[in-house]
């Protein structure tokens, strides 16, 4: 039988390159193509690099020629900066997604679309549930531009799925990633010399280890399921405890002053804190991972606290190679 044929958008990102490398090692994948304007971050042996902007209308011509049976949409910008303005991030997220779906409409033999989305679709609310299930998006109005983007992206894929019932659309809703190699909003925040916190708030934080984040994506490519699937490490950790584990002193700031202080720090050259991250640092957020375990068939190896501990050990012990803990029983929430 012919092997699988996969196209990955955003192959120049950390997760895009690592996904391509993982799929190259799997004999069931006959052809792997990576689409981006950035070259992959590491040498790839079997991956064909397709240099095109996801916002480019020419994508409608280039993508069908690859004849992929699975498209992995990995090019959703979580935070502007580092060469990407807020406007460019919005265009990549929304216009890029529309161009990609228009190209998928014309792709012969397409069987599945897997999206590396965000649990930011739920927002961070003081009255939020203990754990968000996949059907709980839209409980509150969107508070941030990024949340509006991911809600819009969700709606585009839902509409595409209704128009094409023969194509399985999997929307993976990721919690923020942490690990020794990934560059995320959380790892940037933890690398600050004096991370700011909200005075009087100690939210529950839920993260996903970078290795679990990658393996969940691989599992979804191998076994796509219809609809949204949360991706996170089981359990949560209080922000205060997390900062103790990381060995960081914090700068508690009263809520009315938090925004002005952070904006002043950004103008002075300190790293930016997105509005989404600020709300997470105030209210927290946690999601269920039952669908990930029971339907996609992937069980995270790291709880949230284990992911933080692994991050700390990898940064402080030069001889330590980050790796999953021993197998253990894991609850789905």
Rosetta blueprint (number, residue, H / E / L):
1 X L
2 X L
3 X L
4 X E
5 X E
6 X E
7 X E
8 X E
9 X E
10 X L
11 X L
12 X L
13 X L
14 X H
15 X H
16 X H
17 X H
18 X H
19 X H
20 X H
21 X H
22 X H
23 X H
24 X H
25 X L
26 X L
27 X L
28 X L
29 X E
30 X E
31 X E
32 X E
33 X E
34 X E
35 X E
36 X E
37 X L
38 X L
39 X L
40 X L
41 X L
42 X L
43 X L
44 X L
45 X L
46 X L
47 X E
48 X E
49 X E
50 X E
51 X E
52 X L
53 X L
54 X L
55 X L
56 X L
57 X L
58 X L
59 X H
60 X H
61 X H
62 X H
63 X H
64 X H
65 X H
66 X H
67 X L
68 X L
69 X L
70 X E
71 X E
72 X E
73 X E
74 X L
75 X L
76 X L
77 X L
78 X L
79 X L
80 X L
81 X E
82 X L
83 X L
84 X E
85 X L
86 X H
87 X H
88 X H
89 X H
90 X H
91 X H
92 X H
93 X H
94 X H
95 X H
96 X H
97 X H
98 X H
99 X H
100 X H
101 X H
102 X H
103 X H
104 X H
105 X H
106 X L
107 X L
108 X L
109 X L
110 X L
111 X L
112 X E
113 X E
114 X E
115 X E
116 X E
117 X E
118 X E
119 X H
120 X H
121 X H
122 X H
123 X L
124 X L
125 X L
126 X L
127 X L
128 X L
129 X L
130 X L
131 X L
132 X E
133 X L
134 X H
135 X H
136 X H
137 X L
138 X L
139 X L
140 X L
141 X L
142 X L
143 X L
144 X L
145 X H
146 X H
147 X H
148 X H
149 X H
150 X H
151 X H
152 X H
153 X H
154 X H
155 X H
156 X H
157 X H
158 X H
159 X H
160 X H
161 X H
162 X H
163 X H
164 X L
165 X L
166 X L
167 X L
168 X E
169 X E
170 X E
171 X E
172 X E
173 X E
174 X E
175 X L
176 X L
177 X E
178 X E
179 X L
180 X L
181 X L
182 X L
183 X L
184 X L
185 X H
186 X H
187 X H
188 X H
189 X H
190 X H
191 X L
192 X L
193 X L
194 X L
195 X E
196 X E
197 X E
198 X E
199 X L
200 X L
201 X L
202 X L
203 X L
204 X E
205 X E
206 X L
207 X L
208 X E
209 X E
210 X H
211 X H
212 X H
213 X H
214 X H
215 X H
216 X H
217 X H
218 X H
219 X H
220 X H
221 X H
222 X H
223 X L
224 X L
225 X L
226 X L
227 X E
228 X E
229 X E
230 X E
231 X E
232 X L
233 X L
234 X L
235 X L
236 X L
237 X E
238 X E
239 X H
240 X H
241 X H
242 X H
243 X H
244 X H
245 X H
246 X H
247 X L
248 X L
249 X L
250 X E
251 X E
252 X E
253 X E
254 X L
255 X H
256 X H
257 X H
258 X H
259 X H
260 X H
261 X H
262 X H
263 X H
264 X H
265 X H
266 X H
267 X H
268 X L
269 X L
270 X L
271 X L
272 X L
273 X L
274 X L
275 X H
276 X H
277 X H
278 X H
279 X H
280 X H
281 X H
282 X H
283 X H
284 X L
285 X E
286 X L
287 X E
288 X L
289 X L
290 X H
291 X H
292 X H
293 X H
294 X H
295 X H
296 X H
297 X L
298 X L
299 X L
300 X L
301 X L
302 X L
303 X L
304 X H
305 X H
306 X H
307 X H
308 X H
309 X H
310 X H
311 X H
312 X H
313 X H
314 X H
315 X H
316 X H
317 X L
318 X L
319 X L
320 X L
321 X L
322 X L
323 X L
324 X L
325 X L
326 X L
327 X L
328 X L
329 X L
330 X L
331 X L
332 X L
333 X L
